[in-house]
Amino acid sequence: MMLTDKVAVIYGAGGAVGGAIARDFAREGATLFLTGRSMEPVEIVAKEIEAAGGSAEAAEVDALDEGRVDDHLQSVVDKAGRVDISFNAVGIPSTNLIGVPLVEMDVERFVLPITTFTTSYFLTARAAARRMVANRSGVIMTVTTLQSRTGYPTAGGFGPAMAAKEALTRQLSVELAPHGIRVVGLRPQGIPETEALKEAYQPRAKASGMTYEQFKELAASKTHTRRLSTLAELANTAAFLASDNASGMTGTTVNLSMGTLDD
Ligand SMILES: NC(=O)c1ccc[n+]([C@@H]2O[C@H](COP(=O)([O-])OP(=O)(O)OC[C@H]3O[C@@H](n4cnc5c(N)ncnc54)[C@H](OP(=O)(O)O)[C@@H]3O)[C@@H](O)[C@H]2O)c1
């Protein structure tokens, strides 16, 4: 097991990505502190992990609430002694934020993904870093989309939001790596098992005169594998990145686009 004795906090753990990461980290031996804006989905994941013999505790934490993020993380450190891994898997509904060309978009809809994603990543990373510095050890992680590196029509503010998160990964790393803290991201292809993919593709499919299925097939056709990502592939890579086996990796976002994007 790659994460034995590691203490991991996950933000957005009730979501598809956060839940998959949580289950995988638990299977690899980590003790999980799961958080989300709504308690119910987070509790479901925590109970599943406990039922499978793992250790997971659920808490309601809005990852945009500076005080709550800080208080919760302090409670984790008070209880578990430290925090080794912080994973931000927060995602917001995209339906009303995409599918419209930028020239027709109002500023509120444009900036919402940018401020939400960057603020929650900054707050959760900063809270973790402040505690990890004392141990000279820790891994801060998040997830982005291909929009960080290439233009997609009608993706609104999501492209700039994802590019900003990847820039923040690099900037956190250059400041924190000298203190023994690694900062790494993951950039998967779309994941058809998730509701969020449907939400993200449907307005863009409609804007291009396609069905969701056609749009999904088009995206898959642009990969070397001719298929999109799975949650298991993302979670397995995340567990490796979170582990000491990846000690040489920091300041980078791992390209899981399966060939769609060149490095
Ligand atoms: N799904 C994909 O195909 C895919 C591919 C590449 C990258 N990603 C990235 O992965 C991340 C998660 O995606 P997902 O598919 O797991 O989406 P999801 O299923 O919609 O999950 C997102 C989670 O974030 C939570 N959340 C939203 N705002 C929050 C806040 N302020 N504080 C705490 N939790 C908050 C949501 O809780 P509530 O429901 O309570 O708001 C939800 O549980 C996103 O950043 C997305 O861009 C996803």
The ligand as an SDF file (V2000), in Angstrom:
LIG
                    3D

 48 52  0  0  0  0  0  0  0  0999 V2000
  -15.8110   15.1130  -14.2870 N   0  0  0  0  0  0  0  0  0  0  0  0
  -14.8820   15.2240  -15.2150 C   0  0  0  0  0  0  0  0  0  0  0  0
  -15.0010   14.6870  -16.3390 O   0  0  0  0  0  0  0  0  0  0  0  0
  -13.6360   16.0210  -14.9240 C   0  0  0  0  0  0  0  0  0  0  0  0
  -12.5560   15.9740  -15.8330 C   0  0  0  0  0  0  0  0  0  0  0  0
  -11.4380   16.7440  -15.5900 C   0  0  0  0  0  0  0  0  0  0  0  0
  -11.3710   17.5290  -14.4470 C   0  0  0  0  0  0  0  0  0  0  0  0
  -12.4210   17.5600  -13.5750 N   0  0  0  0  0  0  0  0  0  0  0  0
  -12.3460   18.4610  -12.4330 C   0  0  0  0  0  0  0  0  0  0  0  0
  -12.5590   17.7380  -11.2220 O   0  0  0  0  0  0  0  0  0  0  0  0
  -13.1910   18.5750  -10.2530 C   0  0  0  0  0  0  0  0  0  0  0  0
  -14.3820   17.8430   -9.6670 C   0  0  0  0  0  0  0  0  0  0  0  0
  -15.2270   17.3880  -10.6990 O   0  0  0  0  0  0  0  0  0  0  0  0
  -16.3980   16.3310  -10.4090 P   0  0  0  0  0  0  0  0  0  0  0  0
  -16.6890   15.6390  -11.6820 O   0  0  0  0  0  0  0  0  0  0  0  0
  -16.0910   15.5310   -9.2070 O   0  0  0  0  0  0  0  0  0  0  0  0
  -17.6040   17.3380  -10.0710 O   0  0  0  0  0  0  0  0  0  0  0  0
  -18.8190   17.0880   -9.0420 P   0  0  0  0  0  0  0  0  0  0  0  0
  -19.2100   15.6560   -9.0470 O   0  0  0  0  0  0  0  0  0  0  0  0
  -19.8310   18.1200   -9.4020 O   0  0  0  0  0  0  0  0  0  0  0  0
  -18.1860   17.4000   -7.6260 O   0  0  0  0  0  0  0  0  0  0  0  0
  -17.8140   18.6760   -7.2340 C   0  0  0  0  0  0  0  0  0  0  0  0
  -17.9100   18.7330   -5.7280 C   0  0  0  0  0  0  0  0  0  0  0  0
  -17.3950   19.9900   -5.2840 O   0  0  0  0  0  0  0  0  0  0  0  0
  -18.2350   20.4070   -4.2140 C   0  0  0  0  0  0  0  0  0  0  0  0
  -18.1470   21.8510   -3.9940 N   0  0  0  0  0  0  0  0  0  0  0  0
  -18.5350   22.8540   -4.8130 C   0  0  0  0  0  0  0  0  0  0  0  0
  -18.2730   24.0340   -4.2530 N   0  0  0  0  0  0  0  0  0  0  0  0
  -17.7130   23.7780   -3.0450 C   0  0  0  0  0  0  0  0  0  0  0  0
  -17.2280   24.5760   -1.9980 C   0  0  0  0  0  0  0  0  0  0  0  0
  -17.2520   25.9180   -2.0700 N   0  0  0  0  0  0  0  0  0  0  0  0
  -16.7410   23.9780   -0.9010 N   0  0  0  0  0  0  0  0  0  0  0  0
  -16.6940   22.6260   -0.8030 C   0  0  0  0  0  0  0  0  0  0  0  0
  -17.1300   21.8050   -1.7660 N   0  0  0  0  0  0  0  0  0  0  0  0
  -17.6400   22.3790   -2.8840 C   0  0  0  0  0  0  0  0  0  0  0  0
  -19.6210   20.0020   -4.6460 C   0  0  0  0  0  0  0  0  0  0  0  0
  -20.4620   19.9860   -3.5260 O   0  0  0  0  0  0  0  0  0  0  0  0
  -21.9900   20.5090   -3.6530 P   0  0  0  0  0  0  0  0  0  0  0  0
  -22.6500   19.5560   -4.5870 O   0  0  0  0  0  0  0  0  0  0  0  0
  -22.4590   20.4390   -2.2580 O   0  0  0  0  0  0  0  0  0  0  0  0
  -21.9000   21.9090   -4.2000 O   0  0  0  0  0  0  0  0  0  0  0  0
  -19.3550   18.6220   -5.2240 C   0  0  0  0  0  0  0  0  0  0  0  0
  -19.4180   17.6300   -4.2420 O   0  0  0  0  0  0  0  0  0  0  0  0
  -13.5290   19.8790  -10.9820 C   0  0  0  0  0  0  0  0  0  0  0  0
  -12.5510   20.8360  -10.6890 O   0  0  0  0  0  0  0  0  0  0  0  0
  -13.4530   19.5100  -12.4420 C   0  0  0  0  0  0  0  0  0  0  0  0
  -13.0780   20.6050  -13.2500 O   0  0  0  0  0  0  0  0  0  0  0  0
  -13.5370   16.8130  -13.7770 C   0  0  0  0  0  0  0  0  0  0  0  0
  1  2  1  0
  2  3  2  0
  2  4  1  0
  4  5  1  0
  4 48  2  0
  5  6  2  0
  6  7  1  0
  7  8  2  0
  8  9  1  0
  8 48  1  0
  9 10  1  0
  9 46  1  0
 10 11  1  0
 11 12  1  0
 11 44  1  0
 12 13  1  0
 13 14  1  0
 14 15  2  0
 14 16  1  0
 14 17  1  0
 17 18  1  0
 18 19  2  0
 18 20  1  0
 18 21  1  0
 21 22  1  0
 22 23  1  0
 23 24  1  0
 23 42  1  0
 24 25  1  0
 25 26  1  0
 25 36  1  0
 26 27  1  0
 26 35  1  0
 27 28  2  0
 28 29  1  0
 29 30  1  0
 29 35  2  0
 30 31  1  0
 30 32  2  0
 32 33  1  0
 33 34  2  0
 34 35  1  0
 36 37  1  0
 36 42  1  0
 37 38  1  0
 38 39  2  0
 38 40  1  0
 38 41  1  0
 42 43  1  0
 44 45  1  0
 44 46  1  0
 46 47  1  0
M  CHG  2   8   1  16  -1
M  END
$$$$
